[in-house]
Structures are given as C-alpha cells and as structure tokens.
Amino acid sequence: MSDISARLNLWTQRLTGIAQTGLAFEPHTYDRERYEELLKLAAEMAATTAALEHDQVLSQQLYERWRSGVGERERGYVTPKVGVGAVVFNERGELLLIRRAISGMWLYPTGWADVGYTPAQVAVKEVWEETGLRITPLRIIALYDNTRYRSTPDNHFWSVTFYCRLDGGDLHAHPHEVLALGFFAHDRLPAPLAREGLPWVEHAFAAHRGDLREPYFDPVNTES
C-alpha cells in the first residue's frame, strides 16, 4: 500500500467511525442527515481509493453495509474489533500456517475475540479448532492495526498476536474454515501470504530465535 493510499485509508476510517458513532446515539433529524452524509462521503472515498476512480456501485455497497451495522455490536461509541492470532513452531523451527477458506491466503491461526474469553484463551481455542493442536500462549509479540495493510477500510480491527508453545495434538484442518495447513521453514513459505506489507513473518521467526525482545506495535507518528 502506498503512503498516500494508507493516509486516505486512515482518514476514511476516522470519518466512518465518527459517522457511525453519531448515528448510534440516535440523533435528531438534522444531525442524523449530516452523519449519514458523512458516511456516504467515507464510502465514496473508500471506493475511490480501492478502484483509483469513483465507483458508485462499491461506494453504495459500503455505505449500506456500514449504515446497517450501526448499533449491532454496542450502543454508542464505535471502536475497532479485536482479532487474536497464535504463532506456533514445531521442534524443527518451522512455523504453523493455515490457508484460510475465505481468502485463500496463508497466515498463522487467528480469529475474532469472543466475549467471555481472555485473549490467551481465544488463541488456544482458535488453534485447537482450526488445526487440532494444543498450545500454551507464552507472550504477546505484536499488536497489528489493519490500516497498515488493508486497502479498503471495511472493518477496522486490531490483531493481538501471541507466541505460543506447542504442547501436542494431531494436526488436521477444520473442514469449513481451513483449505490446507502445515509447518513451514522460513525459506519455504507457501504463497500467497496474507497481510502483505506487514512484517509478521519476520516478527514470528525473530520471536522464535529470541531476537524480538519487546512486542511490536504500530508507531505513534503514523501520518494522519
């Protein structure tokens, strides 16, 4: 993603959040119309950034999706969603990756945070459900923001990524969510990899070597 696209993406997400938050508080007619106009403008910006030209169909689809989502998760302030990922290595120093059925791309096991679970519990649950392996989260190695790699701000989310110990289990793919899976060496990673533009591969192997001393997070001085 270019710097210009990343900045446009960030501005679009901010406009979307402002509009959705305003609408969630059920404002009077005048303010509701203004928030809906903001949401339409954000959808047009997102469609233009994605297609490099104004795309009326895409912008209308985004607007309708964002407008219908107001108030679904919580009443009031709109915040990013949270995902949880697990970086797991075997005894040969190979990284566990799965090919997701929805995108067809390869990534470590990950999923949305569930209400009632701690982040570490979500990591354990996702790995077990998607791969049949038992793991123990040991430490957080990264907190990623999707604005750093997604070209269309459909959902703004953060991904908490744990470094985990492999405890056992039998490797097998979830029948609906996973197309393929396996352990891979750094020089034999499958393609295509998800989250292009994020150094998650380097972070994973650096954490396994013991070279990543502190958790990674996106810098404060991101252009806005």
N, C-alpha and C positions, 0 to 999 in steps of 0.2 A: 504494500500500500504506500503511495507517495505521501510526502508530508502534507501537501495541500488536501488530498483526499482524507487523510487522518484528521486534519483540523475541521474540515467540513463535516465529517462523521461525528466528531465530538460536539460541534455546535448543534447539529441536528438532534443528537441525543438529549442535549440540555433543553432545547425547545420542546421536544416531546415530553420530557419529564415535567417541565413547567405546566404545559397544557393539560397533561393527564392529572397532575396533582390538583390544578384548579378545578377541573371538571369533577373530580372525585368528591369535592366539597359541596357539590350541587349548588352552584352559584345562581343568582338571579338571571333573568333572560339576557340582559345586556352583557354581563360578564361571560355567561356561557357561550354566547355567539363569538366573543373575542377569543376565548380559549379554543373553540372549535376551528376558528380561522388560523390560529397558531398551529394547531395540529395538522391542518391541511397544508400549511406552508412547510412544516417539517417533513411531511410525506413527499411533497414535491422536491424538496432539497435532497432527500434520501434517494429518490428515483433518479434525479439528475446526476448525482454523484455516482450511482451504480451504472447508469447507462451512458454517461457523458453527454446526455442530451435529455431534454424534458420528455418524460414518459408518463403520459396521462393515465394509462391503464395501471401501471405499477404504483403510481402515487395514490390513486384511488383505493387500490387494494390495501396499501399500507395504512392509509387513513382509516378505512373501515375496520381493520384489524386492531389498530391502536385504540380507536374510539370504543369498540365493543369490549375491549379489555379493561376499561376504567372500572375500578372497584372490584375486580374479580379476586385479587389477592388480599387486599386490605382496604379498609375505608380510610381515605385521607392521603397521606403523603406517599408519593411513588418513589420506590427505591430499587436499585439493581437486584436481580435474582442472584442466587449463590449456587455454584456448582462445586463438587468435590471430586478430586482426582487422586489416584494412587499410583505411584512409581514403584515398581516391584522388579527385583533382579533375581535370577537363579544363581546357583553356585558357580556357574561359568562366567558370570558377569554379563549376562545377556538380559536385555530389557523386555518386559512383558508388554505387548501391544495387541490391540484388537482392531479389527476392521469393522466399523460401525455400519449397520444395515441402512440407516437413513442416508448417510453421506457417502458411504463407500470409502472413506478415508481412515487412515490408521492413527491411533492415539492410545495412550495408556487408559485403563479403565476409569470412567468418570460418569457422573450423573448429578442430577439436581439434588440439593439438600432437602431432606424430608423433615417435616415438622415432628418434633418429639425425639429426634436423634441428635447426638453431638456430631460435629464434623467427622471425627475419627470413626464413629460408628457407621456413618454413611459410607466412608471409604471401605470399611470391612464388608459391608453389605453389598456394595456395588461390585467389588472384586469377586465375592462368592457367587453372586447371581449371574455375572457375565462370564466367569471363567472357571468356576468350581474350585478355586484355590482359597486357602485360609491364610490370612496375613495379619500382621500387627503393625499399625502405624507408629512410627518412631519419632518423627519430627516433621514440621512444615518446611518445605524447601522453596515454595514460591506462592505468590498471590498474584494472579494474572487478571488483567482487565480486558474484556473482549474488544474495546475500542482500539486496541493496538494491532488487531489483525483482521477484524471483520469490516468489509467494505460497505455493508448495508446495516444500519443500526436497528434491526428488527427487535432484538431483545438486548438490553444492556445487562451484562452479568459479570460477576467476579468468579474466578476459579481458584479454590484453595487446594493446593497440591501437596500431598504427603509423601515422604519417603518411608517405605514400608519393608518389614521383614517377611520373607516367605516362610510360612510355617508348615505347609503341606497341602494335601488335597489332590484331586485328579483333574487335569486340565481338560475342559470341554466347553464348547461355545454355547451361549444362550441361544435357543432355537429361533428367536424372533429379533433380537437386538444385535447379534454378532454374526457377521459373514465368515470371518476367519480369525484366528488368533495364534500366538506363539511367542517364543522368546527370541530376540534378535541381537546380534553383536552390533557394535557401533558402525562398523564398516559394511554391514549387510542389512540395513534397514529397508523395510518394504516401502512401496510407493502406491498411491500418493499419501504423504503425511499431512495430517490436519494442522491447523493453526500456523499457516505459513507466515513468516515474519516474526514469530516469537521464538526465542532461543530455548524452548523447552527441552529439546534433545540434549543440548549442551549442559543445561542445568541438571538433568536427570543423571547423566554419566558423571558429571563433576560431583554431585552429591554422593554417588556410589563410591567414587575414589576418595572421598573425604576432602575434596578441594573447595566445595561450596560451604563456607563457614557460617554464613548468615543467610536467612531466607531472602529470596529476590522479591522485589515489588516494583511496580512501575514508578518512574521518577516523579517528584513533585513538580519539576519545572517543565512538564509537558505543555507544548504550545496550546493556547486556548483563545 
